[in-house]
Amino acid sequence: MCRSIKTLRPPAIPEEATEEEMTAAALQYVRKVSGFRAPAAHNQEVFDHAVAEIAEATQRLLDGLEIRGSAARV
């Protein structure tokens, strides 16, 4: 149904995750949890809202992580 969600923090990826990567991960999560690859028209709004909220939460998580051994916060 969906491909694996990849790790979005260094050192798994060499640079900071892009907004596109976070949205793609959020979409994969929502697809997996809902069981729908694409929602019916009457569920599209709630599906899209969930993707946006999860992408925002992902950004906050990555912004708040401190990677030990790294001088800079991720």
N, CA, C and O atoms as a Maestro MAE file, in Angstrom:
{
 s_m_m2io_version
 :::
 2.0.0
}

f_m_ct {
 s_m_title
 :::
 protein
 m_atom[296] {
  # First column is atom index #
  i_m_mmod_type
  r_m_x_coord
  r_m_y_coord
  r_m_z_coord
  i_m_residue_number
  s_m_chain_name
  s_m_pdb_residue_name
  s_m_pdb_atom_name
  i_m_atomic_number
  :::
  1 25 0.824 -1.202 0.000 1 A "MET " " N  " 7
  2 3 0.000 0.000 0.000 1 A "MET " " CA " 6
  3 2 0.859 1.254 0.000 1 A "MET " " C  " 6
  4 15 0.531 2.218 -0.692 1 A "MET " " O  " 8
  5 25 1.948 1.269 0.755 2 A "CYS " " N  " 7
  6 3 2.807 2.454 0.735 2 A "CYS " " CA " 6
  7 2 4.239 2.027 0.962 2 A "CYS " " C  " 6
  8 15 4.511 0.965 1.520 2 A "CYS " " O  " 8
  9 25 5.129 2.858 0.526 3 A "ARG " " N  " 7
  10 3 6.543 2.555 0.747 3 A "ARG " " CA " 6
  11 2 6.924 2.983 2.157 3 A "ARG " " C  " 6
  12 15 6.169 3.682 2.833 3 A "ARG " " O  " 8
  13 25 8.077 2.565 2.580 4 A "SER " " N  " 7
  14 3 8.543 2.894 3.925 4 A "SER " " CA " 6
  15 2 8.791 4.394 4.066 4 A "SER " " C  " 6
  16 15 9.205 5.065 3.121 4 A "SER " " O  " 8
  17 25 8.532 4.891 5.252 5 A "ILE " " N  " 7
  18 3 8.823 6.285 5.561 5 A "ILE " " CA " 6
  19 2 10.292 6.338 5.965 5 A "ILE " " C  " 6
  20 15 10.721 5.585 6.840 5 A "ILE " " O  " 8
  21 25 11.066 7.220 5.338 6 A "LYS " " N  " 7
  22 3 12.491 7.283 5.640 6 A "LYS " " CA " 6
  23 2 12.767 8.224 6.807 6 A "LYS " " C  " 6
  24 15 11.980 9.124 7.100 6 A "LYS " " O  " 8
  25 25 13.892 7.998 7.461 7 A "THR " " N  " 7
  26 3 14.341 8.861 8.550 7 A "THR " " CA " 6
  27 2 14.707 10.223 7.968 7 A "THR " " C  " 6
  28 15 15.373 10.311 6.937 7 A "THR " " O  " 8
  29 25 14.267 11.279 8.639 8 A "LEU " " N  " 7
  30 3 14.457 12.627 8.101 8 A "LEU " " CA " 6
  31 2 15.438 13.473 8.898 8 A "LEU " " C  " 6
  32 15 15.473 14.692 8.729 8 A "LEU " " O  " 8
  33 25 16.225 12.864 9.751 9 A "ARG " " N  " 7
  34 3 17.192 13.649 10.522 9 A "ARG " " CA " 6
  35 2 18.608 13.179 10.218 9 A "ARG " " C  " 6
  36 15 18.832 12.018 9.874 9 A "ARG " " O  " 8
  37 25 19.563 14.104 10.352 10 A "PRO " " N  " 7
  38 3 20.955 13.692 10.199 10 A "PRO " " CA " 6
  39 2 21.327 12.722 11.320 10 A "PRO " " C  " 6
  40 15 20.775 12.858 12.412 10 A "PRO " " O  " 8
  41 25 22.182 11.801 11.134 11 A "PRO " " N  " 7
  42 3 22.994 11.605 9.949 11 A "PRO " " CA " 6
  43 2 22.329 10.737 8.878 11 A "PRO " " C  " 6
  44 15 22.961 10.420 7.871 11 A "PRO " " O  " 8
  45 25 21.081 10.353 9.073 12 A "ALA " " N  " 7
  46 3 20.393 9.519 8.072 12 A "ALA " " CA " 6
  47 2 20.314 10.226 6.721 12 A "ALA " " C  " 6
  48 15 20.432 9.589 5.674 12 A "ALA " " O  " 8
  49 25 20.116 11.530 6.748 13 A "ILE " " N  " 7
  50 3 20.198 12.322 5.522 13 A "ILE " " CA " 6
  51 2 21.240 13.404 5.771 13 A "ILE " " C  " 6
  52 15 21.337 13.916 6.887 13 A "ILE " " O  " 8
  53 25 22.013 13.760 4.767 14 A "PRO " " N  " 7
  54 3 23.135 14.680 4.977 14 A "PRO " " CA " 6
  55 2 22.737 16.122 5.283 14 A "PRO " " C  " 6
  56 15 23.485 16.837 5.950 14 A "PRO " " O  " 8
  57 25 21.593 16.551 4.816 15 A "GLU " " N  " 7
  58 3 21.160 17.932 5.025 15 A "GLU " " CA " 6
  59 2 19.809 17.942 5.717 15 A "GLU " " C  " 6
  60 15 19.185 16.898 5.906 15 A "GLU " " O  " 8
  61 25 19.371 19.118 6.088 16 A "GLU " " N  " 7
  62 3 18.069 19.282 6.723 16 A "GLU " " CA " 6
  63 2 16.963 18.810 5.778 16 A "GLU " " C  " 6
  64 15 17.013 19.063 4.575 16 A "GLU " " O  " 8
  65 25 15.975 18.128 6.331 17 A "ALA " " N  " 7
  66 3 14.856 17.632 5.524 17 A "ALA " " CA " 6
  67 2 14.091 18.798 4.906 17 A "ALA " " C  " 6
  68 15 13.919 19.848 5.525 17 A "ALA " " O  " 8
  69 25 13.643 18.592 3.690 18 A "THR " " N  " 7
  70 3 12.871 19.629 3.006 18 A "THR " " CA " 6
  71 2 11.399 19.512 3.389 18 A "THR " " C  " 6
  72 15 10.953 18.490 3.911 18 A "THR " " O  " 8
  73 25 10.662 20.576 3.118 19 A "GLU " " N  " 7
  74 3 9.217 20.568 3.350 19 A "GLU " " CA " 6
  75 2 8.563 19.461 2.520 19 A "GLU " " C  " 6
  76 15 7.634 18.796 2.980 19 A "GLU " " O  " 8
  77 25 9.052 19.274 1.303 20 A "GLU " " N  " 7
  78 3 8.522 18.228 0.423 20 A "GLU " " CA " 6
  79 2 8.727 16.834 1.026 20 A "GLU " " C  " 6
  80 15 7.832 15.992 0.960 20 A "GLU " " O  " 8
  81 25 9.889 16.594 1.605 21 A "GLU " " N  " 7
  82 3 10.166 15.295 2.232 21 A "GLU " " CA " 6
  83 2 9.270 15.061 3.447 21 A "GLU " " C  " 6
  84 15 8.794 13.947 3.665 21 A "GLU " " O  " 8
  85 25 9.040 16.111 4.237 22 A "MET " " N  " 7
  86 3 8.177 15.976 5.413 22 A "MET " " CA " 6
  87 2 6.727 15.737 5.002 22 A "MET " " C  " 6
  88 15 6.029 14.938 5.626 22 A "MET " " O  " 8
  89 25 6.275 16.419 3.962 23 A "THR " " N  " 7
  90 3 4.913 16.214 3.473 23 A "THR " " CA " 6
  91 2 4.744 14.810 2.903 23 A "THR " " C  " 6
  92 15 3.708 14.178 3.109 23 A "THR " " O  " 8
  93 25 5.747 14.322 2.193 24 A "ALA " " N  " 7
  94 3 5.687 12.965 1.635 24 A "ALA " " CA " 6
  95 2 5.614 11.926 2.753 24 A "ALA " " C  " 6
  96 15 4.858 10.960 2.652 24 A "ALA " " O  " 8
  97 25 6.389 12.118 3.806 25 A "ALA " " N  " 7
  98 3 6.351 11.200 4.938 25 A "ALA " " CA " 6
  99 2 4.991 11.254 5.625 25 A "ALA " " C  " 6
  100 15 4.437 10.220 5.999 25 A "ALA " " O  " 8
  101 25 4.453 12.468 5.790 26 A "ALA " " N  " 7
  102 3 3.136 12.628 6.414 26 A "ALA " " CA " 6
  103 2 2.054 11.951 5.579 26 A "ALA " " C  " 6
  104 15 1.163 11.300 6.125 26 A "ALA " " O  " 8
  105 25 2.129 12.099 4.272 27 A "LEU " " N  " 7
  106 3 1.167 11.468 3.376 27 A "LEU " " CA " 6
  107 2 1.227 9.944 3.510 27 A "LEU " " C  " 6
  108 15 0.189 9.284 3.579 27 A "LEU " " O  " 8
  109 25 2.430 9.391 3.546 28 A "GLN " " N  " 7
  110 3 2.576 7.939 3.695 28 A "GLN " " CA " 6
  111 2 1.990 7.469 5.016 28 A "GLN " " C  " 6
  112 15 1.345 6.422 5.072 28 A "GLN " " O  " 8
  113 25 2.209 8.232 6.078 29 A "TYR " " N  " 7
  114 3 1.660 7.889 7.386 29 A "TYR " " CA " 6
  115 2 0.130 7.887 7.355 29 A "TYR " " C  " 6
  116 15 -0.504 6.939 7.819 29 A "TYR " " O  " 8
  117 25 -0.452 8.943 6.810 30 A "VAL " " N  " 7
  118 3 -1.915 9.044 6.751 30 A "VAL " " CA " 6
  119 2 -2.497 7.929 5.881 30 A "VAL " " C  " 6
  120 15 -3.533 7.358 6.222 30 A "VAL " " O  " 8
  121 25 -1.854 7.622 4.782 31 A "ARG " " N  " 7
  122 3 -2.313 6.518 3.941 31 A "ARG " " CA " 6
  123 2 -2.294 5.208 4.712 31 A "ARG " " C  " 6
  124 15 -3.246 4.430 4.643 31 A "ARG " " O  " 8
  125 25 -1.223 4.962 5.440 32 A "LYS " " N  " 7
  126 3 -1.097 3.716 6.186 32 A "LYS " " CA " 6
  127 2 -2.151 3.617 7.283 32 A "LYS " " C  " 6
  128 15 -2.821 2.594 7.423 32 A "LYS " " O  " 8
  129 25 -2.289 4.684 8.055 33 A "VAL " " N  " 7
  130 3 -3.223 4.670 9.184 33 A "VAL " " CA " 6
  131 2 -4.674 4.597 8.714 33 A "VAL " " C  " 6
  132 15 -5.483 3.884 9.308 33 A "VAL " " O  " 8
  133 25 -5.008 5.334 7.648 34 A "SER " " N  " 7
  134 3 -6.398 5.372 7.180 34 A "SER " " CA " 6
  135 2 -6.764 4.142 6.357 34 A "SER " " C  " 6
  136 15 -7.933 3.764 6.276 34 A "SER " " O  " 8
  137 25 -5.756 3.520 5.748 35 A "GLY " " N  " 7
  138 3 -6.034 2.389 4.873 35 A "GLY " " CA " 6
  139 2 -6.450 2.800 3.478 35 A "GLY " " C  " 6
  140 15 -6.865 1.959 2.680 35 A "GLY " " O  " 8
  141 25 -6.345 4.087 3.172 36 A "PHE " " N  " 7
  142 3 -6.712 4.599 1.855 36 A "PHE " " CA " 6
  143 2 -5.492 5.169 1.158 36 A "PHE " " C  " 6
  144 15 -4.766 5.978 1.736 36 A "PHE " " O  " 8
  145 25 -5.260 4.753 -0.080 37 A "ARG " " N  " 7
  146 3 -4.201 5.378 -0.866 37 A "ARG " " CA " 6
  147 2 -4.659 6.756 -1.291 37 A "ARG " " C  " 6
  148 15 -3.886 7.713 -1.264 37 A "ARG " " O  " 8
  149 25 -5.913 6.854 -1.682 38 A "ALA " " N  " 7
  150 3 -6.539 8.127 -2.037 38 A "ALA " " CA " 6
  151 2 -7.947 8.097 -1.442 38 A "ALA " " C  " 6
  152 15 -8.694 7.146 -1.675 38 A "ALA " " O  " 8
  153 25 -8.311 9.116 -0.685 39 A "PRO " " N  " 7
  154 3 -9.625 9.114 -0.048 39 A "PRO " " CA " 6
  155 2 -10.751 9.426 -1.037 39 A "PRO " " C  " 6
  156 15 -10.529 10.022 -2.090 39 A "PRO " " O  " 8
  157 25 -11.941 9.014 -0.677 40 A "ALA " " N  " 7
  158 3 -13.128 9.396 -1.438 40 A "ALA " " CA " 6
  159 2 -13.308 10.910 -1.305 40 A "ALA " " C  " 6
  160 15 -12.797 11.526 -0.370 40 A "ALA " " O  " 8
  161 25 -14.028 11.489 -2.236 41 A "ALA " " N  " 7
  162 3 -14.222 12.945 -2.246 41 A "ALA " " CA " 6
  163 2 -14.743 13.469 -0.908 41 A "ALA " " C  " 6
  164 15 -14.332 14.537 -0.456 41 A "ALA " " O  " 8
  165 25 -15.645 12.721 -0.279 42 A "HIS " " N  " 7
  166 3 -16.216 13.203 0.987 42 A "HIS " " CA " 6
  167 2 -15.222 13.119 2.156 42 A "HIS " " C  " 6
  168 15 -15.495 13.659 3.228 42 A "HIS " " O  " 8
  169 25 -14.084 12.459 1.969 43 A "ASN " " N  " 7
  170 3 -13.047 12.390 3.004 43 A "ASN " " CA " 6
  171 2 -11.797 13.187 2.661 43 A "ASN " " C  " 6
  172 15 -10.859 13.235 3.457 43 A "ASN " " O  " 8
  173 25 -11.772 13.806 1.498 44 A "GLN " " N  " 7
  174 3 -10.563 14.496 1.033 44 A "GLN " " CA " 6
  175 2 -10.113 15.602 1.984 44 A "GLN " " C  " 6
  176 15 -8.924 15.714 2.281 44 A "GLN " " O  " 8
  177 25 -11.041 16.409 2.458 45 A "GLU " " N  " 7
  178 3 -10.677 17.538 3.317 45 A "GLU " " CA " 6
  179 2 -10.017 17.072 4.611 45 A "GLU " " C  " 6
  180 15 -8.978 17.604 5.002 45 A "GLU " " O  " 8
  181 25 -10.602 16.098 5.269 46 A "VAL " " N  " 7
  182 3 -10.040 15.610 6.535 46 A "VAL " " CA " 6
  183 2 -8.704 14.898 6.295 46 A "VAL " " C  " 6
  184 15 -7.795 14.994 7.120 46 A "VAL " " O  " 8
  185 25 -8.583 14.198 5.190 47 A "PHE " " N  " 7
  186 3 -7.348 13.519 4.809 47 A "PHE " " CA " 6
  187 2 -6.231 14.551 4.604 47 A "PHE " " C  " 6
  188 15 -5.139 14.403 5.154 47 A "PHE " " O  " 8
  189 25 -6.504 15.590 3.814 48 A "ASP " " N  " 7
  190 3 -5.517 16.639 3.551 48 A "ASP " " CA " 6
  191 2 -5.136 17.396 4.821 48 A "ASP " " C  " 6
  192 15 -3.974 17.754 5.015 48 A "ASP " " O  " 8
  193 25 -6.119 17.636 5.680 49 A "HIS " " N  " 7
  194 3 -5.857 18.334 6.945 49 A "HIS " " CA " 6
  195 2 -4.929 17.498 7.829 49 A "HIS " " C  " 6
  196 15 -4.020 18.039 8.459 49 A "HIS " " O  " 8
  197 25 -5.150 16.202 7.876 50 A "ALA " " N  " 7
  198 3 -4.294 15.314 8.663 50 A "ALA " " CA " 6
  199 2 -2.862 15.334 8.127 50 A "ALA " " C  " 6
  200 15 -1.912 15.386 8.908 50 A "ALA " " O  " 8
  201 25 -2.701 15.295 6.826 51 A "VAL " " N  " 7
  202 3 -1.365 15.343 6.224 51 A "VAL " " CA " 6
  203 2 -0.662 16.642 6.624 51 A "VAL " " C  " 6
  204 15 0.507 16.622 7.008 51 A "VAL " " O  " 8
  205 25 -1.367 17.760 6.536 52 A "ALA " " N  " 7
  206 3 -0.767 19.056 6.882 52 A "ALA " " CA " 6
  207 2 -0.377 19.114 8.360 52 A "ALA " " C  " 6
  208 15 0.706 19.594 8.693 52 A "ALA " " O  " 8
  209 25 -1.244 18.632 9.242 53 A "GLU " " N  " 7
  210 3 -0.946 18.649 10.674 53 A "GLU " " CA " 6
  211 2 0.255 17.768 11.005 53 A "GLU " " C  " 6
  212 15 1.097 18.147 11.818 53 A "GLU " " O  " 8
  213 25 0.334 16.616 10.390 54 A "ILE " " N  " 7
  214 3 1.447 15.707 10.653 54 A "ILE " " CA " 6
  215 2 2.746 16.273 10.101 54 A "ILE " " C  " 6
  216 15 3.794 16.132 10.733 54 A "ILE " " O  " 8
  217 25 2.701 16.904 8.948 55 A "ALA " " N  " 7
  218 3 3.898 17.545 8.395 55 A "ALA " " CA " 6
  219 2 4.379 18.660 9.325 55 A "ALA " " C  " 6
  220 15 5.583 18.802 9.541 55 A "ALA " " O  " 8
  221 25 3.460 19.450 9.875 56 A "GLU " " N  " 7
  222 3 3.822 20.513 10.804 56 A "GLU " " CA " 6
  223 2 4.418 19.935 12.085 56 A "GLU " " C  " 6
  224 15 5.409 20.456 12.595 56 A "GLU " " O  " 8
  225 25 3.826 18.870 12.605 57 A "ALA " " N  " 7
  226 3 4.355 18.218 13.806 57 A "ALA " " CA " 6
  227 2 5.746 17.643 13.539 57 A "ALA " " C  " 6
  228 15 6.615 17.674 14.410 57 A "ALA " " O  " 8
  229 25 5.947 17.125 12.344 58 A "THR " " N  " 7
  230 3 7.255 16.599 11.962 58 A "THR " " CA " 6
  231 2 8.289 17.712 11.955 58 A "THR " " C  " 6
  232 15 9.406 17.520 12.437 58 A "THR " " O  " 8
  233 25 7.937 18.866 11.420 59 A "GLN " " N  " 7
  234 3 8.850 20.013 11.403 59 A "GLN " " CA " 6
  235 2 9.215 20.419 12.827 59 A "GLN " " C  " 6
  236 15 10.384 20.666 13.121 59 A "GLN " " O  " 8
  237 25 8.218 20.491 13.714 60 A "ARG " " N  " 7
  238 3 8.494 20.862 15.105 60 A "ARG " " CA " 6
  239 2 9.404 19.837 15.780 60 A "ARG " " C  " 6
  240 15 10.317 20.201 16.522 60 A "ARG " " O  " 8
  241 25 9.151 18.565 15.518 61 A "LEU " " N  " 7
  242 3 9.984 17.512 16.085 61 A "LEU " " CA " 6
  243 2 11.430 17.658 15.618 61 A "LEU " " C  " 6
  244 15 12.351 17.677 16.435 61 A "LEU " " O  " 8
  245 25 11.625 17.761 14.324 62 A "LEU " " N  " 7
  246 3 12.979 17.868 13.786 62 A "LEU " " CA " 6
  247 2 13.675 19.137 14.269 62 A "LEU " " C  " 6
  248 15 14.877 19.117 14.534 62 A "LEU " " O  " 8
  249 25 12.937 20.239 14.386 63 A "ASP " " N  " 7
  250 3 13.512 21.487 14.880 63 A "ASP " " CA " 6
  251 2 13.956 21.366 16.336 63 A "ASP " " C  " 6
  252 15 14.916 22.016 16.750 63 A "ASP " " O  " 8
  253 25 13.266 20.545 17.106 64 A "GLY " " N  " 7
  254 3 13.561 20.426 18.530 64 A "GLY " " CA " 6
  255 2 14.579 19.362 18.884 64 A "GLY " " C  " 6
  256 15 15.084 19.351 20.006 64 A "GLY " " O  " 8
  257 25 14.893 18.474 17.969 65 A "LEU " " N  " 7
  258 3 15.850 17.413 18.264 65 A "LEU " " CA " 6
  259 2 17.262 17.962 18.401 65 A "LEU " " C  " 6
  260 15 17.684 18.832 17.639 65 A "LEU " " O  " 8
  261 25 17.976 17.444 19.375 66 A "GLU " " N  " 7
  262 3 19.389 17.750 19.521 66 A "GLU " " CA " 6
  263 2 20.141 16.445 19.311 66 A "GLU " " C  " 6
  264 15 19.957 15.479 20.051 66 A "GLU " " O  " 8
  265 25 20.978 16.433 18.306 67 A "ILE " " N  " 7
  266 3 21.728 15.234 17.981 67 A "ILE " " CA " 6
  267 2 23.044 15.283 18.747 67 A "ILE " " C  " 6
  268 15 23.860 16.183 18.549 67 A "ILE " " O  " 8
  269 25 23.234 14.309 19.618 68 A "ARG " " N  " 7
  270 3 24.476 14.286 20.410 68 A "ARG " " CA " 6
  271 2 25.675 14.143 19.490 68 A "ARG " " C  " 6
  272 15 25.640 13.421 18.493 68 A "ARG " " O  " 8
  273 25 26.726 14.845 19.849 69 A "GLY " " N  " 7
  274 3 27.930 14.833 19.036 69 A "GLY " " CA " 6
  275 2 27.897 15.861 17.927 69 A "GLY " " C  " 6
  276 15 28.849 15.990 17.158 69 A "GLY " " O  " 8
  277 25 26.796 16.594 17.847 70 A "SER " " N  " 7
  278 3 26.647 17.620 16.812 70 A "SER " " CA " 6
  279 2 26.654 18.984 17.506 70 A "SER " " C  " 6
  280 15 25.949 19.182 18.495 70 A "SER " " O  " 8
  281 25 27.434 19.905 16.997 71 A "ALA " " N  " 7
  282 3 27.518 21.235 17.582 71 A "ALA " " CA " 6
  283 2 26.243 22.044 17.357 71 A "ALA " " C  " 6
  284 15 25.888 22.898 18.169 71 A "ALA " " O  " 8
  285 25 25.568 21.767 16.259 72 A "ALA " " N  " 7
  286 3 24.350 22.515 15.915 72 A "ALA " " CA " 6
  287 2 23.120 21.663 16.168 72 A "ALA " " C  " 6
  288 15 23.156 20.438 16.052 72 A "ALA " " O  " 8
  289 25 22.035 22.335 16.515 73 A "ARG " " N  " 7
  290 3 20.755 21.635 16.640 73 A "ARG " " CA " 6
  291 2 20.226 21.371 15.252 73 A "ARG " " C  " 6
  292 15 20.457 22.151 14.328 73 A "ARG " " O  " 8
  293 25 19.526 20.285 15.111 74 A "VAL " " N  " 7
  294 3 18.952 19.909 13.822 74 A "VAL " " CA " 6
  295 2 17.681 20.665 13.607 74 A "VAL " " C  " 6
  296 15 17.030 20.497 12.575 74 A "VAL " " O  " 8
  :::
 }
 m_bond[295] {
  # First column is bond index #
  i_m_from
  i_m_to
  i_m_order
  :::
  1 1 2 1
  2 2 3 1
  3 3 4 2
  4 3 5 1
  5 5 6 1
  6 6 7 1
  7 7 8 2
  8 7 9 1
  9 9 10 1
  10 10 11 1
  11 11 12 2
  12 11 13 1
  13 13 14 1
  14 14 15 1
  15 15 16 2
  16 15 17 1
  17 17 18 1
  18 18 19 1
  19 19 20 2
  20 19 21 1
  21 21 22 1
  22 22 23 1
  23 23 24 2
  24 23 25 1
  25 25 26 1
  26 26 27 1
  27 27 28 2
  28 27 29 1
  29 29 30 1
  30 30 31 1
  31 31 32 2
  32 31 33 1
  33 33 34 1
  34 34 35 1
  35 35 36 2
  36 35 37 1
  37 37 38 1
  38 38 39 1
  39 39 40 2
  40 39 41 1
  41 41 42 1
  42 42 43 1
  43 43 44 2
  44 43 45 1
  45 45 46 1
  46 46 47 1
  47 47 48 2
  48 47 49 1
  49 49 50 1
  50 50 51 1
  51 51 52 2
  52 51 53 1
  53 53 54 1
  54 54 55 1
  55 55 56 2
  56 55 57 1
  57 57 58 1
  58 58 59 1
  59 59 60 2
  60 59 61 1
  61 61 62 1
  62 62 63 1
  63 63 64 2
  64 63 65 1
  65 65 66 1
  66 66 67 1
  67 67 68 2
  68 67 69 1
  69 69 70 1
  70 70 71 1
  71 71 72 2
  72 71 73 1
  73 73 74 1
  74 74 75 1
  75 75 76 2
  76 75 77 1
  77 77 78 1
  78 78 79 1
  79 79 80 2
  80 79 81 1
  81 81 82 1
  82 82 83 1
  83 83 84 2
  84 83 85 1
  85 85 86 1
  86 86 87 1
  87 87 88 2
  88 87 89 1
  89 89 90 1
  90 90 91 1
  91 91 92 2
  92 91 93 1
  93 93 94 1
  94 94 95 1
  95 95 96 2
  96 95 97 1
  97 97 98 1
  98 98 99 1
  99 99 100 2
  100 99 101 1
  101 101 102 1
  102 102 103 1
  103 103 104 2
  104 103 105 1
  105 105 106 1
  106 106 107 1
  107 107 108 2
  108 107 109 1
  109 109 110 1
  110 110 111 1
  111 111 112 2
  112 111 113 1
  113 113 114 1
  114 114 115 1
  115 115 116 2
  116 115 117 1
  117 117 118 1
  118 118 119 1
  119 119 120 2
  120 119 121 1
  121 121 122 1
  122 122 123 1
  123 123 124 2
  124 123 125 1
  125 125 126 1
  126 126 127 1
  127 127 128 2
  128 127 129 1
  129 129 130 1
  130 130 131 1
  131 131 132 2
  132 131 133 1
  133 133 134 1
  134 134 135 1
  135 135 136 2
  136 135 137 1
  137 137 138 1
  138 138 139 1
  139 139 140 2
  140 139 141 1
  141 141 142 1
  142 142 143 1
  143 143 144 2
  144 143 145 1
  145 145 146 1
  146 146 147 1
  147 147 148 2
  148 147 149 1
  149 149 150 1
  150 150 151 1
  151 151 152 2
  152 151 153 1
  153 153 154 1
  154 154 155 1
  155 155 156 2
  156 155 157 1
  157 157 158 1
  158 158 159 1
  159 159 160 2
  160 159 161 1
  161 161 162 1
  162 162 163 1
  163 163 164 2
  164 163 165 1
  165 165 166 1
  166 166 167 1
  167 167 168 2
  168 167 169 1
  169 169 170 1
  170 170 171 1
  171 171 172 2
  172 171 173 1
  173 173 174 1
  174 174 175 1
  175 175 176 2
  176 175 177 1
  177 177 178 1
  178 178 179 1
  179 179 180 2
  180 179 181 1
  181 181 182 1
  182 182 183 1
  183 183 184 2
  184 183 185 1
  185 185 186 1
  186 186 187 1
  187 187 188 2
  188 187 189 1
  189 189 190 1
  190 190 191 1
  191 191 192 2
  192 191 193 1
  193 193 194 1
  194 194 195 1
  195 195 196 2
  196 195 197 1
  197 197 198 1
  198 198 199 1
  199 199 200 2
  200 199 201 1
  201 201 202 1
  202 202 203 1
  203 203 204 2
  204 203 205 1
  205 205 206 1
  206 206 207 1
  207 207 208 2
  208 207 209 1
  209 209 210 1
  210 210 211 1
  211 211 212 2
  212 211 213 1
  213 213 214 1
  214 214 215 1
  215 215 216 2
  216 215 217 1
  217 217 218 1
  218 218 219 1
  219 219 220 2
  220 219 221 1
  221 221 222 1
  222 222 223 1
  223 223 224 2
  224 223 225 1
  225 225 226 1
  226 226 227 1
  227 227 228 2
  228 227 229 1
  229 229 230 1
  230 230 231 1
  231 231 232 2
  232 231 233 1
  233 233 234 1
  234 234 235 1
  235 235 236 2
  236 235 237 1
  237 237 238 1
  238 238 239 1
  239 239 240 2
  240 239 241 1
  241 241 242 1
  242 242 243 1
  243 243 244 2
  244 243 245 1
  245 245 246 1
  246 246 247 1
  247 247 248 2
  248 247 249 1
  249 249 250 1
  250 250 251 1
  251 251 252 2
  252 251 253 1
  253 253 254 1
  254 254 255 1
  255 255 256 2
  256 255 257 1
  257 257 258 1
  258 258 259 1
  259 259 260 2
  260 259 261 1
  261 261 262 1
  262 262 263 1
  263 263 264 2
  264 263 265 1
  265 265 266 1
  266 266 267 1
  267 267 268 2
  268 267 269 1
  269 269 270 1
  270 270 271 1
  271 271 272 2
  272 271 273 1
  273 273 274 1
  274 274 275 1
  275 275 276 2
  276 275 277 1
  277 277 278 1
  278 278 279 1
  279 279 280 2
  280 279 281 1
  281 281 282 1
  282 282 283 1
  283 283 284 2
  284 283 285 1
  285 285 286 1
  286 286 287 1
  287 287 288 2
  288 287 289 1
  289 289 290 1
  290 290 291 1
  291 291 292 2
  292 291 293 1
  293 293 294 1
  294 294 295 1
  295 295 296 2
  :::
 }
}
